[in-house]
Amino acid sequence: MSFRTLGQDVVYGFRLLLKGPAFAVAGILTIAIGVGGTTGIFSIVNSVLLQPLPYKNADRLLGLTETDRERNLVGIQVSFTKLQRLQQSAHTLEPVAGYFPTIVSFKTGALPEQVQAA
């Protein structure tokens, strides 16, 4: 394909867009929404899944849970009391920290809203 043919194709495309401006606007908006959505999703995935955690030696972080074999429960949160005992007695671990997920309710308008917090 030569540059002359490419130039003729571009001119022909612009003529068609000028004949149907509603179609042109719809196409341009569709492309803009697609590019914007893709960029937004990539930004979220990149920051949450692809980038390493912003901690020194992030590969050494671990999560602690408990297991109750009598009731066949796995992945129970470690209680605050046990976490404090672990902080005081752990000699093989570096500093121990914890977080506890909870749901907080607050009222902004007519109805209260629930938000997950830690």
PLY file of the C-alpha trace (Angstrom):
ply
format ascii 1.0
element vertex 118
property float x
property float y
property float z
element edge 117
property int vertex1
property int vertex2
end_header
0.00 0.00 0.00
1.43 3.34 -0.99
1.14 6.62 0.87
-1.10 8.02 -1.89
-3.60 5.19 -1.40
-3.46 5.68 2.36
-4.08 9.41 1.93
-7.07 8.73 -0.32
-8.49 6.32 2.27
-8.12 8.91 5.05
-9.82 11.60 2.94
-12.63 9.17 2.08
-13.08 8.32 5.78
-13.32 11.98 6.76
-15.92 12.59 4.02
-18.03 9.74 5.36
-17.75 11.11 8.90
-18.83 14.56 7.72
-21.89 13.07 5.99
-22.99 11.31 9.19
-21.92 13.40 12.19
-24.15 11.49 14.64
-22.44 8.24 13.69
-19.03 9.92 14.04
-19.87 11.26 17.51
-21.21 7.87 18.61
-18.06 6.13 17.39
-15.71 8.63 19.02
-17.60 8.43 22.34
-17.55 4.64 22.23
-13.80 4.60 21.69
-13.25 7.22 24.42
-15.31 5.27 26.97
-13.52 2.05 26.04
-10.06 3.57 26.40
-10.99 5.33 29.66
-12.49 2.19 31.18
-9.52 0.07 30.16
-7.11 2.60 31.62
-9.03 2.74 34.90
-9.22 -1.04 35.28
-5.52 -1.41 34.45
-4.60 1.22 37.05
-6.53 -0.66 39.74
-5.17 -4.09 38.77
-1.63 -2.72 38.52
-1.68 -1.09 41.96
-3.48 -3.96 43.74
-2.14 -7.10 42.07
1.00 -6.36 40.07
3.02 -3.91 42.18
4.84 -5.24 45.25
3.62 -4.20 48.67
5.08 -0.88 49.87
6.90 -2.46 52.81
10.53 -3.26 53.40
11.03 -7.03 52.90
7.42 -7.47 51.77
8.17 -11.06 50.77
8.57 -11.88 54.47
5.05 -10.82 55.52
2.70 -13.54 56.65
-0.82 -13.90 57.93
-1.78 -15.76 61.09
-5.07 -17.59 61.54
-6.34 -20.20 63.93
-7.97 -23.59 63.39
-10.66 -25.14 65.59
-10.46 -28.87 64.93
-13.38 -29.70 67.21
-15.79 -27.59 65.16
-13.88 -28.14 61.86
-13.26 -24.40 61.36
-10.25 -23.09 59.45
-9.02 -19.51 58.99
-10.35 -17.99 62.22
-9.01 -14.53 63.07
-6.46 -14.44 65.88
-7.95 -12.61 68.87
-6.46 -9.35 70.10
-5.39 -11.00 73.38
-3.54 -13.78 71.58
-1.90 -11.25 69.28
-0.63 -9.29 72.30
0.76 -12.48 73.87
2.44 -13.33 70.58
4.00 -9.86 70.40
5.45 -10.23 73.89
6.71 -13.80 73.56
7.77 -14.06 69.91
11.55 -14.27 69.68
11.77 -15.86 66.23
9.47 -13.32 64.58
10.24 -9.75 63.82
7.73 -7.13 65.02
4.18 -8.45 65.06
1.24 -6.28 64.06
-2.38 -6.99 63.39
-5.54 -5.55 61.98
-9.12 -6.46 62.66
-11.76 -5.95 59.97
-15.05 -4.50 61.15
-18.13 -2.80 59.79
-18.78 0.82 60.76
-22.17 2.47 60.40
-22.60 6.20 59.91
-25.38 8.46 58.74
-24.75 10.89 55.87
-28.31 11.57 54.78
-31.65 10.06 55.52
-30.38 6.46 55.70
-27.36 5.06 57.55
-24.57 3.46 55.51
-22.28 0.58 56.42
-18.60 0.71 55.48
-15.94 -1.96 55.95
-13.01 -0.73 57.99
-9.96 -2.16 59.75
0 1
1 2
2 3
3 4
4 5
5 6
6 7
7 8
8 9
9 10
10 11
11 12
12 13
13 14
14 15
15 16
16 17
17 18
18 19
19 20
20 21
21 22
22 23
23 24
24 25
25 26
26 27
27 28
28 29
29 30
30 31
31 32
32 33
33 34
34 35
35 36
36 37
37 38
38 39
39 40
40 41
41 42
42 43
43 44
44 45
45 46
46 47
47 48
48 49
49 50
50 51
51 52
52 53
53 54
54 55
55 56
56 57
57 58
58 59
59 60
60 61
61 62
62 63
63 64
64 65
65 66
66 67
67 68
68 69
69 70
70 71
71 72
72 73
73 74
74 75
75 76
76 77
77 78
78 79
79 80
80 81
81 82
82 83
83 84
84 85
85 86
86 87
87 88
88 89
89 90
90 91
91 92
92 93
93 94
94 95
95 96
96 97
97 98
98 99
99 100
100 101
101 102
102 103
103 104
104 105
105 106
106 107
107 108
108 109
109 110
110 111
111 112
112 113
113 114
114 115
115 116
116 117
